[in-house]
Amino acid sequence: MDATYWGKEFGVMLFKDAITKENLLKYYVKYESNSIYIKGVNELRDKGFDVMAIVCDGRKG
């Protein structure tokens, strides 16, 4: 999961399966926050995915 930005207030946060490379979930965001990441993980679990690990960049926090 990671976010990419175009400008200062528009980004796409993407949750991707590391094995199949399938895009599982995306959010359009103004900024990254732990609460949005938690929301995404919970949504994936609700859809039946078993989240085994999370890879994230060197984001502070």
Secondary structure, 3 states (H helix, E strand, C coil): CEEEECCCCCEEEEEECCCCCCEEEEEEECCCCHHHHHHHHHHHHHCCCCCCCCCCCCCCC
